[in-house]
């Protein structure tokens, strides 16, 4: 049975979906600089679309170099002269917990705006608001409990680490689950005592604009948080190149990461970059197939498939391959695609018509590179908006574009393997290395295979369930550096070594002897 024939709510939806428009949308989206909402210096704006109708619902200020200059100046002044970097950890912790309280109290509103702006199903958007609050609580606890190294050389020397915030942090965030991913950077940056300039993704600026009032209500001093909307090649470029920005944290695709890397070099900025992914899910014949099915379906089709850690390449051992792909395709055909605001929806609208066109181009490429088992187009009941059927390709060769390239949508490539060695070669045979998922009941294989995979993160018999204490990041084209837990605090801090002499130090006395008489 195809998606179009599935007897779900799809059949009763209108031919032209009407977006759920939240009440109280802003008349325009502005920057937030030095404690005030402002327009661009030159008055530049850009259109913001909702992904259900693809119509402009608001205009946002389009930041240019002049706007970035003002934001960085405000952040620099707050860092050099304000109380934030000099607060005791407990004082900053109280404010971070207030931020979490406010986010939790507004989770329904935040989710409604996020769903409207990004096309994310409302049930999944609610979870993102809760995760954003938890990020602030986690770092509020961490900075109070944190201890730094002290080393003693008895009778001679005491050495300790003096941790100091680095300065102004430039934060550049993506359009998928934007509010939560902004919190991943904002929470540790602020917890460390840095001041920040946030440049959110231009496709989804709506929820980012809420941070200003949240921070102000929680007691964050003016200038500590600054927000400049705009395009990457304008506002983002100016932020990366600014001489008074000490570090850049970027989440996005790999080619943009390469450009940022090059533009950070002249000023030797600190960098943390979480980039693209084409993560493998490796399923051995001895795995719990029911659990693997649930997990791999969720792992690639949740969040509309727009997730960097999606297990978008599924490698299945030959004895269970046909059984797996048959069951997987049947489940994919039953996934409910529809209005993001409908609680029954499992896959909503992709974020923007440009991204929709990219994903659909890969669907067409895939039809010549694999066996199409499910999806392959636009749902018949959704003739407008950025909707893509959950699409499943089987028998995909390892050199196929849909196997090698990041699609970032509800599209999966499935490939069989015969041996553990072949599975490892397939898993590692792409330029990316962000995440990997291993399914097996063999404990020895689970550990040895996981450790041999080229990826920054591995989950065994699970989808992406994150422990905030662990490092998050990738290898190869999937990133540079790691954040998460203490590694985030290390990134946003300088660790100064202080050496104290406790006793006489033997020093060679250069020039102490009088010159010999001639």
N, C-alpha and C positions, 0 to 999 in steps of 0.2 A: 504494500500500500504506500503510495507516495505521500509527501507532505500535503499536497493539495487535496488528497482524498481523506486525510485524517479527520475523523469526526470530533473535532475539538472546537474551542471558541473561535478558531480561525474562520470557520465557515459562516459565522454570524456577524463578523466584523464588517464595517462599511467598506465599499470599494475604494474610497479615498480616505485613509486614516486621518483623523483630526487630532492634532497634538493636545495633550492635557497642558494647559497654560497655567502655571502657578499664579496665585494672587500676589500682588505687591512686587512685581518685577521692577527693577530700576528703570528710570527713563533713559539713563545712559550709565556706562561703566567707566569710572575714572581711575586715575592713579591714586596712590596714597603715599604721600611724601612728607616726612617731618611732622606727622600727626594731623595732616589735613588732606581731604580729598581734593584733587586738582585735575584739570584738563591738561593735555599736552601743551607745551610752550607755544608750539606753532599751530595748535588747533587740529592736528591730524587725528583721524579716526579710522576704524575699520568695522565692517559689518560682522555681526555674530548671528549664525543660523541655528535654528533648531533642527535636529536630524530627522524628524518625522515629516515635516512639511518642506524642509530646506528653504524656508523663507527667513528673511532677516527679522529678528525680534528685538534687537537692540544694537546700538553702536557703542563701541568701546574706544577709549583714548588709545591712540597708537603711539607708543613711546619712541622717541628718537634719542640721539646722543645727548641733546640738551636736557631731556628729562632724566636720563640715566645719571648725568652729571649732578643734577639737583638731588637725586635720591642717594647717590653715593656720598655727597657732601653731608647730607643729613645723617646718614649712618655713621660717617666718620666722626662728626661732631658728637654724636651720642656715645660713641666708643671712647673718644679722647676725653670728653668733659662730663659725661653723664654718669649716673650711679650704676647702670646695669653691669658692666664688667667687674665692678668692685663690690658687688653685693656678696654677702656670705651665701654659700650654697643653699642653706635652708631658706633664705629669703627668696631666692629665685625659684626654689622648689615649690614654695607656697603659691607663687603666681602661676607656675606651670600646672599645678593641680587645679587652680581656678579655671584656667583655660580648658582643661579636660571636663570640668563640671559643666561649663557653658556649652561645649560641643555636645555633650551627652544630653543636655536639656533641650537641645535644638535638633536632635538627630532626625526627626521627621521632616522638618523644614529643609535641612541640609540635603537629605536624601531626595526630596521632591525636586529641588533645584538641580542637583547633580543628574538625576534621571532625565529631566527636561533638557538640560544643556548637552549631555553626552550620549543619550540614547540607552543608558544602562538600565536594565530592568529594575523596578523600584525595590523589589525584595533584596536584590544584591546591593543596591545603593545604600540601603539601611545598614547593612553590615559594614560598609566602608566608613560611615560616620562613627560607629562604635570603635573601629580600629584606630581611627585618627585620635580619639580621646585616649585610648590605651597607650599610644606612642608618647603622649605628653606625660602620662602617669609614670610610665617606665623610666623616662629620663629624669623626672622629678625625684624618683627614688634613687636612681643611680648616682646622681651628683652628690647626694647626701652620704651615701654609703661608700663612695669612692675613696680609695687609698692609693698613694703613690709610693714609689720605691725609696727606701733609705738604706745605705750601705755604710758599715762602720769598719774602719781599720783600727783596732784597739790601740789607744795611746797616740795615734798618729793623725787620723783623719776621719771626718764624718762627711758623707756625701748624700745629698737628697735631691729629689726632683721637684722643682717648682713649676706647677702647671699654670699656664696663662692663656687666655683666649687669643686667637690669632688676629682678630680685627674684623674687617668688613667681609662678610661671606656673600657671594653671588650665587643664588639658587635658581636653577632653570629646570622647570618641571614639565612633565608630559600631559597629554590630554586624556589618557585612560585613567580612570579612578582618580581624577586630579586632586580632590580635597584630601584624600588619604595620603597620596604620594607627596603632596606638599608638606603634610605633617611629619613624614619620615625625615625631611630635611630641616624643617623649622624647629622641631622639638630638640634635637641634639645641638643645633647651632645656637639656639637661645639658651639652652641649659649650660652650654660651655661658656657663656658670657659674651659671645659674638653679637654684633649687630648685623642686620641682613637687608639685602635687596632681593626681592622675589620677582622673577619674570615667569609668569605662568604661561601655559600654552595658549596660543591665540584662538584655537578652536573652542576652548572651554574656559572662558574667563569668569563665568558667573559665580561659582562657589568660592573662588579665590578672593573675590571682593568682600566676602564675609569676614575674612580674618581680621581686618582692621578693627571693626567694632568689637569682635571677640577679645582681641588683645587689649584694646583700650579699656573695656569693662573689667578685664582681669587685673589691670594695673601695670601693664607694660609701658614704660616711659616712651614719650614721643621720640621718634627718630630711631628707635631700636628696630622696628619693623617698617620696611618701606616696600611698596608694590608698584611696579611699572609694567603695564600691559604692552603688548605689541608683537611685532613679527620677529622671528629669530634673527633674520639678516639685518635688522635695524636695532631694536632694543637689546636683543640677546648678544649681538656682535659687540655693541658698545659696552655692555656690562663685562664681557669676557676680556676686552682690551683695556679696560680702565686701570690706570696705574695705581689707584688707591683701593682696589679690591684685592684682598690677600689670597682668596681661594674661591674656586668654582666647584659646585656640586651639580652635576648634570645627569638627567635621566632622559634617554631618547634613543634615536637610531644611530647605527655605527658610523655612517658617513659624516653626520653632523658632529659626532664625537671626535672624529679625526680632525675636522676643521677647528674645533674648540681646542684640541690638544696643541695644534700649531699656533693658534692665537694666544694661548697662555704662555708660550715659550719666551717671548721677549721680556716679560715681567716675572718670569719664573714663579708663577702662581702655583699654589697647591691645587691638586685636581683629584676629584673622585667622580668616576663616570660609570654608570650602569647602562649598558647599551643593548643591542638587539639580541635575539635568541632564536634558536631553532632546536628546541630541547627534545631529546629522545625519551620515549617511554619504552623500556625493554621488558617484554613479557616472556618469561620462560614457561615451558610446558607444565612445570610443577607448581605454577602460581595458582592462587585462588582467583579463578577467572571471573567469578561474579563481582568480587571486590575490584579487580582490575578493570572490568568494564565500567562500573560506576565511577571509578576514579579517573580513568582516561577520558570518558565522556565529559565529566565535569571539568577536567583540566584543560580541555581545548575549547569547549563551547560556553563555559561560564564567562562572564564579563564580555559577552559578544565575541569571544575569541581574541579580543584586543588586550592581550596580556603578555608581558615579556617572558614569563616563565611557562607559557603554554607548552604542553607536551605534544607538539604539532607533528612529530614524526613518531609513529608507533611501530616498533620492531617486534615481531611475533615469531616464536619458535615454530617450525614447520608442523609438528604433530597437532597443534591446536589452532593453526592459522585459519583454515577455512571456517571452523566453528566460530572463532573469534570474530572474523570480519562479517559473517552473516548476522551474528547477534548485535555487533556494533552498529551496522548499517540499519538494522530494524529499529534500534533505539534512537538513532539519529533522526530517522524519518518521523518519529513521534514527538520530537522536541517542539515546544510551542513557541512560534515566532510571532511577535505582535507588538502591540502598543506598550512602550516601556512602562507606562503608569499602571498597567493591568497586573495585579498580583499573580495571575496565572502565567504570565509571559516568562519564558526561560532565556530566549535570545531576543534582544530588542533591535534598535536601529543603529547601524554604524555611525560614527561620530560626525562625518562630513561627506559631502558628495565626492570630493577629491579622493578620500580614502576608500569610499565605496567603489569608485571606478578602478582603483588599484587592485582591490580584492577581487572584483569581478574579472579583471584581466587575468589574474592567476587562475581563477576557476576555468576560464577558457583554455589557458595553457595546459592545465591539468587534464583536460579531456583528451589530449593527444599524448599524455605522459603516464596515464594510469587508467585503471578500470573504475569507472564511476559507479558507485554503489548507492549513493544517496545525494540528494540535493542537486547542485549544479546550476543554480540560477536564482531568480527572484521568486519568492512565494507568490502564487497566483492571486491570493486574496489581498496582496499588498502591492498594488501597482505603482505607488509612489513612496517616497521616503527611501532611506538607505538600508533596505532590508535584504539580507542574503540568507538563503536556505543553508542549514548545516550541511556541509558538503564533505563526502567521504570518498577518497580515492584509494584503491588497493593496487597491489602489484607494481608499486612505484619503484623505478630503478634509482640507485643511489646517485646517479649523475643528473637526474631530472631537476628542473628548476624548482618544482614544488617541493622537492626533497631538500634542496640546498638553500633556498632563499626564504627570508622571513616574510610571511604573508600578513600576519597580524589581523586575522579575521577567523570566522568559523569554518575553517578548511583544514582537513587532516590528511596526511599521506601515510599509508600503511604498507609495510614491506616485510616479507618473510626472511628468516635466517635459519641455518642448519646447525651451526656450531657456535660455541661461546666466543671463539676467536673471530668469527664472522660478525657476530653481534657487536663486539667491541669495535671492530673496524668500521662498521656502519654508524655506530653511535658517535665515534670521533671523527667521522669523515666529512665534516662541514667546518666552515670558518668560525662558527660560533661556539661558545662554551659557557652558557649561563647556568642552566639547570639540567638535571637528568632524573629519571624515575625508573627504579628497578623493581621488578615483580618476580619473586621466587620464594620458595619455602626452604631453600638450601642456604643455611646460615653462612657457611664458608664461602660459597659463591657470591652471596649478597655483599659481603665485605670486600672480597678481592676484586670483584667486578666494579663496585662503586669506587674503589680507590684507583682503578685504572682508567676511569672515564675522565676525559678532559672537560671538566665543568667546575664552576665555582661552588655549586651546591648539588647535593644528591639526596633524594628521598627514597627510602626503601619501603615498598609495600604501602605507599601513601601518595596522595597528591600534595600540593604545596601547602603544608601546615607549618607556619613560621613561628620559631622561638626568637623573640626580640633580642636575646642575649648573644645569638650566634652571628657570625659574619654574613653579610649579604653582598654579593658581587659575582662577577664572572671572570673568565679567562679568555684568551685569544681576542676575537672581535667583539666579545660581549662585555668588555669593560676594563677599567683600570682602577685598582684600589678596592677596598671593602669598607662598608659601613655596617652598623649594627652593634649594639652593646658598647663596650669600651672602645671598639674600633672607631665608632662615630666620635666619641669624645677625643680620641687621639687625633682624628682628622681636623677637628675644629679648635684644637689647642696646640700651643707650643710647649714642649717639655724641656725646660731649662735645667741643666745640671749645675748644682751649687756644691762646691768643695770647700770644706772648712778644715783648716789645719789645727790640730790639737797638741802638737809638740814640735820640737825643733825639726827643721827640714834641712837635710844636707844639700847644699848648693855649691857647685863649682864656682870659685871666686875669680871670675874673669877680670883681668886687669888689676888685681889686688897687689901684685908684686912690683916693687920699684924697678925701673929699667936698669940693667947692668951698666956700670961705668965703662967708657971706652978709653 
